[in-house]
Amino acid sequence: MYILECSDGSYYTGSTNNLDRRLEQHQNGDGANFTKKRLPVNLVYVEEFDRVDQAFYREKQIQKWRREKKEALIQNSHNKLPELAIAYRDLK
């Protein structure tokens, strides 16, 4: 599972079993439509898993996160993650 920072500052989260090949695809415009329009991209975070289903689950989990929470993960600020998990509707 990986996170890319795109040229416009947005983040793309994906998973692959061959990170080098997938990064090359993204950089060549052969990756996802999202990144194709936002080149170049920069790899900012990686997690490795033994099983494909675990990586895919984690990818889908992180895709739902808002920007601040993704940035805390990227910056290795794991202590901020619980606070950032609070939904906007629960903030008062």
Secondary structure, 3 states (H helix, E strand, C coil): CEEEEECCCCEEEECCCCHHHHHHHHHCCCCCHHHHCCCCEEEEEECCCCCHHHHHHHHHHHHCCCHHHHHHHHCCCHHHHHHHCCCHHHCC
